[in-house]
């Protein structure tokens, strides 16, 4: 889910949907777009204590390839993302994959397309091996298919030596520019 999306929550400071935190600047390179997205989570006080913010504040984009439809990130697994046993929690892994695979679509934003963001339609996550707190992992996202209103992305959380720990298939709905949602 892109920053700036508003949900009714009487306990949180609300930001008007018409004043998003981050708007894709198509004049930037793909790497600069991704970095700007992360910076919006790091610098805006609205995101200081939000639950998904720790993930976005700790992730770093290390490579992008619009030609291949891939983005690779690194993130240190914070103990706050883990179970009492010290393993990455499945819900936290799902959030990591949800947030980071979504950014693949930002590589293709242009006026009139993906400028209103995307919404997760389905996210299927499979745990293959545990990840311990304090471990640096690589998150790889690959665009499989994209149309006018839907995108399909594959994602993996891997050890730094390439062992797959979590894998996902992520379907995204692309909010149309003239949407009344």
Rosetta blueprint (number, residue, H / E / L):
1 X L
2 X L
3 X L
4 X L
5 X L
6 X L
7 X L
8 X L
9 X L
10 X L
11 X L
12 X L
13 X L
14 X L
15 X L
16 X L
17 X L
18 X L
19 X L
20 X L
21 X L
22 X L
23 X L
24 X L
25 X L
26 X L
27 X L
28 X L
29 X L
30 X H
31 X H
32 X H
33 X H
34 X H
35 X H
36 X H
37 X H
38 X H
39 X H
40 X H
41 X H
42 X H
43 X H
44 X L
45 X H
46 X H
47 X H
48 X L
49 X L
50 X L
51 X L
52 X L
53 X H
54 X H
55 X H
56 X H
57 X H
58 X H
59 X L
60 X E
61 X E
62 X E
63 X E
64 X E
65 X E
66 X L
67 X L
68 X L
69 X L
70 X E
71 X E
72 X E
73 X E
74 X E
75 X E
76 X E
77 X L
78 X L
79 X H
80 X H
81 X H
82 X E
83 X L
84 X L
85 X L
86 X L
87 X E
88 X E
89 X L
90 X H
91 X H
92 X H
93 X H
94 X H
95 X H
96 X H
97 X H
98 X H
99 X H
100 X H
101 X H
102 X H
103 X H
104 X H
105 X H
106 X H
107 X H
108 X H
109 X L
110 X E
111 X L
112 X L
113 X E
114 X L
115 X L
116 X L
117 X L
118 X E
119 X E
120 X E
121 X E
122 X E
123 X E
124 X E
125 X E
126 X E
127 X E
128 X L
129 X L
130 X L
131 X L
132 X E
133 X L
134 X L
135 X L
136 X E
137 X E
138 X E
139 X E
140 X E
141 X E
142 X E
143 X E
144 X E
145 X E
146 X E
147 X L
148 X L
149 X L
150 X E
151 X E
152 X E
153 X E
154 X E
155 X E
156 X E
157 X E
158 X E
159 X E
160 X L
161 X L
162 X L
163 X L
164 X E
165 X E
166 X E
167 X E
168 X E
169 X E
170 X E
171 X E
172 X E
173 X E
174 X E
175 X L
176 X L
177 X L
178 X L
179 X L
180 X L
181 X L
